[in-house]
Amino acid sequence: MAQYDQLPVFKKGYDLLLAVYESTGRFGREFKYTLGESLKKESLALIVCIYKANSVFNKAPEIGEAREHLEIIRLYIRISKDLKQISLKRMIFLNEFIESISKQLTGWEKAVNQHNAGVAPVKAGASVYHQSNSPPRQ
């Protein structure tokens, strides 16, 4: 098992967390302690879920929870942009992190589900015939 801080998904999540803290520091007073704090809490919860998913045997629930936190972060970022607390450019910057993390969590979830089902994951570009013991049909 890899250490959580070496996982690419953790690294991207951590970068998102730092970017969120940097962004919320610029929020107006009216939004800093409401929307800004909620955004920070969700970002921290995402990191904790990734850590927990790496630490437990049954990873699926933690990965699912991480995906929920990620979608809430996406929503809060959109609200922040609509309330003019972040620029469109900043929203795009943050959403690039979110997309990368989302793809990684989805891949991790698929691999866990295949492992739990007892199916060996098929590598991209690998022939299906190499996964079974039967010879290819002629």
N, C-alpha and C positions, 0 to 999 in steps of 0.2 A: 504494500500500500504506500503510495506516494505521500510525502508530507503535504499537508494542506497548503502551505505557503509556496509550494513549488507547482501547484496545479495552475495551468493557464487560465482556467475559469476564475480561480481565486485572484490571480494577478489582475485580470480585467475588472473584476468586481471591486478590488481594492482601488484601482485607478478611478473607477466610477465614483467610489466613496469620496476620494480626495477631490474630484471635480465637483461633486455635489456640495461639499463643504466650502469650496472656493466660491461656487455660484451663490449659495445661500447667504454668504457674508455680504453680498451686494444687494440683498433684498431690502425693500423699504421697511421701516419699523412696523408698519401694520401687518406685514406678511412674514417677517423674519421669525417671529416666535409662534406662528401658527403653521402656515404652509411650509416654511423653511425647516422648522423642527420636525415636522412629520416626514418630510423628505429625507432628512438626516437619519431618523429612526428606522425608516424602511431600508435605507442603504446599509445601515449597520446590521439589521436583521437579515438581509441578503447574505452578507459576509458570514454571519454566524451559521446560517443554514448550509452554506457551502462547507464550512468547517465540520459541522455535524454530519453532513452527508458523507464526507470522507472518513469519518471516525466510526460510523456504525455499520453493522452488517446489512441491515435492511435500509438501503439508501433511497429507495423510491419515495417514501413520504417526505423526506427532507428535501429532495430535489424538487418535488411538486410544490412544497412550501416556498422554496427559493424562487421558483417560477412565478408564484403568486406575488411575492414581494417585488419582483422585477416588473410585473405589469402595473402594480400600484405606483412604483417609481415612474414608470412611463406616463401614467395618468397625471401625477403631480407635476412632472416636467411640462406637460402640455398646459396644465392650468397655470403654471408659472409664466409660460410664454404668453398665454392669453391675457393674463393680468399685467403684462409688460414688466415682469420682474427679471426676465432673461430675454436675450435677443433671439431672433430666429437662428442666427449663426451658432449661438451657444446651445440652443435646443438640438440642432443637428449634431453638434459635437457630442452631446450627452447621449443622444439616440444611437450614435454609432457604437458606443460602449454597450448600450442595452442590446442592440442587435447581435453583437458578437457574443455577449454573455448568454443570450437566449438560444443561439445556435449551439453553443457548447453544452448548455444544460439539456437541451433536447437530445443531442447526441449521447450524452451521459445517461440520460433516462432510457433511451433505446437500448444501449448496451447493458444496462442493469436489468431491464425487462427481458432481454434475450438470455442473459445469464440466469435469471430466475426461472425462466422457462426451460432451461437446459439446452438451449440452442447456441452453438458457437457462432459468434458474430462473423458475418461475411465481410471481408475487406473489400473496399472499393476496387473494382476492376478484376476481382478474383472470379474464376469460373465456378459455377455451381457444382460442376462435376468433381472438383477438388474437395468439396465439402462432404461428399458421401463416399461410401466404400464401393458403390457399384460403378462399373465401367460406363463410359458414354455410349449412347445409342448410335447405331450406324444408320 
